[in-house]
Amino acid sequence: LKLCCGFQTNNIPCMLTARVGNGKQVCAAHILPCKTKKRIADQLNLSLDNLNDTRNGLFLAKNIKVAFDKLQLSFIPQDILHPNSLKMVIWDQAGCLQHTNLGSACRCDRAV
């Protein structure tokens, strides 16, 4: 993804919050990082050439991107019946998680 934090592009919507910002407020994030090893890409049936493809990217608010890059949050399928609906999982320092359904009001649960 060529567009990233620091570019002066306006009207970029965060794909999680739908808030619009410029390139300093909303950044491009790789779903599968650029530094992914060939072995992992092969297991996912991907070519390393696909890492910069737009299908491997998200536009996220800068603070969300920072947390995503630090593995403090991730996106997982909502449930087995809705594999294309994602929920955001926020990981705390103890390894517990909180779920937030995307596109609906926030709902947090503690995992056991």
Sequence and secondary structure as in RCSB ss.txt:
>XXXX:A:sequence
LKLCCGFQTNNIPCMLTARVGNGKQVCAAHILPCKTKKRIADQLNLSLDNLNDTRNGLFLAKNIKVAFDKLQLSF
IPQDILHPNSLKMVIWDQAGCLQHTNLGSACRCDRAV
>XXXX:A:secstr
    TT     EE TTT  EE TTTEEEEESS TT  HHHHHHTT  GGGGGSGGGEEEEEHHHHHHHHTTSEEE
EEEETTEEEEEEEEEE TTS EEEEETTS        
